[in-house]
Amino acid sequence: MKPVLARTLRSLQSNILAGILTIGPLFVTWLIFSFLFGALAKAGMPVVQFFAAVFPEDWLSEPWLQSVLAIALTLIVLYVTGRVTSLVIGRQAFSLFEAVLERLPFVAKVYTSVRQLLDTMMAKKESSQRVVLVDFPIPGQKSIGFLTRILTDSTSGATLATVLVPNAINPTSAFLQVLPIERVIETDLTMEQAMSMLMTGGAVGPETIRFTQPAIAEESEPTPSI
């Protein structure tokens, strides 16, 4: 009786685990897109509700239709904003708008910080933004991070690096590390590959990764005997 019960429990456990592995990625994907669509719908919903109040049609009062219209309206506004700011006149107007924001107390610090972070995250590989590995949370265990800035120690003159270390699965929260530049390992990962690894807990990513410093790797190689 006990062997049968043990086999039943093992079978139940394996099937539940298989179900988690199957549904898990779909559930995480649904959460991400649900958050994005919810944010887009929330941004455009006041305008849609205003039109629903002005034109009290039955079809315009449907909640699902209002959400779809709100998402479409927000995407249109984002596209038009990006299109206008890509033009010369649009860039000048946006620069003037940013100059006004930078004069507002508190708002300037928040806006400038967020803008610099987004510019860094969206930068190309050849720019200052790089995907790196750092010892975190303990030495010997590497975490993926984004090198955002190079600093100088005012006491010793040593070069320091500021590295943003996002949390896996939920990269919207992260740790900001300031550490010596020699303790930062620059990888050959692209931004897209790093984000894929973070979002999937490492399940999706390249087959190889630069884990050690090239100079250290060369020193660790045994000297061939003559």
N, C-alpha and C positions, 0 to 999 in steps of 0.2 A: 504493500500500500504506500509506504514512504517513497520508494523509487518512482512510482507513478506520479505521486504528488510533486516530487522534485522536478521530474521531466515536464510536468504541466506548468509549474512556476517558471522554469527556464524558457519554455516555449512562449509563455505569456510575456515574459520580460523581453525576449528577443523581438517579438512582434511589436510590442509597444515602442522599443528603441527604433525599429525599422520605420514605424509610423512617424516618430519624432524626426528622424533624418529625412523623411519624405516631405512632411508638412512644414518643418522648421524653416527652410529657405523660402517657401511660399508665404509663410506667415510673416517673416521679417520683411520680405518684399512688399507685402500688403500693408504693413505698418508704415513703411517709408512712404509709399505712394499715397496712403491715406492721410498722412501728415501733410505732404506737399499739396494734395488736392484740397484738403481742408483749409490750409493757409491761403491758397489761391481763391477759394470760394468765399472765405471770410473777408478777404480784401475787396472783392467786387460786389458782395452781397448788399451793402447799403444802396448802391446805385440801382441794382435790380429791384430791390424792394421799393425804391422811390418810383420807378416806372410802373411797378405793380399797383401802387396806390393811385398813380395818375390815370392809368388805364386798367380799371378793375375787370379784366377779362378772366374767365374761369381757367383757361389754359395757362395764363401767366402766374396763377396763384399756386401751381403745383410745386411742392418743395424740391423735387428732383430736378425739375426744369429750371428753377431759380438757381440751383447749385451749378448746373451746366452752364447757364448764361453768365453767372458770376465768374466761373473759371475762364470761360472764353473771353469775357471782358477784361479780366486781369491780364491774360496772355497778350491781348491786343495792346493794352496800355504799355506792357513791358516791351513789346516789339517796337511800338512807335517811339517810346522813350529811347531805346537803344539806337534806333534808326536816326532820330533827331540828334542825339549826342555824338553820333559818328560824323556828322557834318561840321563844317568849320563854325558856322553860326551857332549850332547847338553846343559845341564844345566851349565856345566863348560864354554862352549863357549859363552853362553848367558850372564853369569856373567862377563866374560871378556869384552864382547861388552857393557854391562851396565857400567862397570868401565871406559871404554873409553868415553862414553857419559857423565858421571858425571864430566869429566874433561873439557868439552866444556862449555864456558861461555854462559849464557842465555839458551842454549839447556838443560843443566843439570837441571835448576830450573823447566822448563816446563815439561820435561820428568818425573822427580821425582814426581812432584805434580800429574800429570795425573796417573802415575803408582800407587801411594798411594791411590788415589781416587778409581781407578778400583779394587785394592786389597780389599779396604774397602767395596765397593759395592758388591763384589762377595764373601765376607767372609761368613762363616756359622753362624748360630744363636748363637751357644755357644761362639763365639769369641767376639771381642770388638765391632763389628758392631751390632747395635740394632735399631729397629724401635720404635720411640718415638713420643709423642705428646708435643707440646710447644704452649704457648700463642702467637699466631701470626695471623693476624696483630695487634690485640688489645687484652688486657686481657679478658679472658672469651671465646674467640674463639680459638679453637685448630686447629693446622695444623700438618699434618704428616711430620715427619722429620727422618733423619738418624743420629744417634749419631756416630760421626766419631773419636772423640778424647776426652780425659780427660786432663784438664789443671789445673794449680794452680795459684791463684792470688798472685803475688809477694808482694803485699802490706799487705793483710790480711791473706794470707794463705788459703783462702777458695777454695773449689773445684769447678772448672768451667767445662762446657761441650761445645764442638763445635758441632753444629747440622746443617746439610745441609737440607734446606727446599725446596724441588722441587715445581715447579708450576704444577698445575693440567693440564691435557691434553698435556702439553708441558714440560715434566720433564727435558728436556735438559738444561733449565735455572732454576736457583735456588737462594735462599738467604742463606748466611752463618751467623748463629746466634751464639754468645758467651754469655752464660747465666749461672747463678748458677745451680748446679746440682740438687738442691731440686725443681727447677721449671721445671724439665724435668720429664715427665710421661712415664715410660717404658711400652710399650704395649705388647700384646701377639700375634701380627701380624708377619707373616713371610715376608721375602723380596718379595716373589711372590704376596702375598695378598696386600701388600702396593703398589706395582707397578700397580697391576690391578685396585685398587681404584683410583690411580692418573691418569692412562691412560683413565679411563671411567668416570671420574668426580664423583666417588663414587657409580656409578650404579652397579658395580660388586665388591663384597667383602663379608666378613663374616657377620653373623647375629648379633654377639656381638663383642664389643671392650672394652678394659680397658680404661675408660675415666678419672678416678680419681685415685689418689694415694691410695693404700690399707689402709694406716694408717689414712688418712684423711676421707676415707669412713667409717672406724670403729668409728672415733670420731663423725661423723655426725649422726650416728644411735641413735635414741632416747633410753634413758634408760628405761627398762621395769619397770612399777610400781609394787610395792609389795602389 
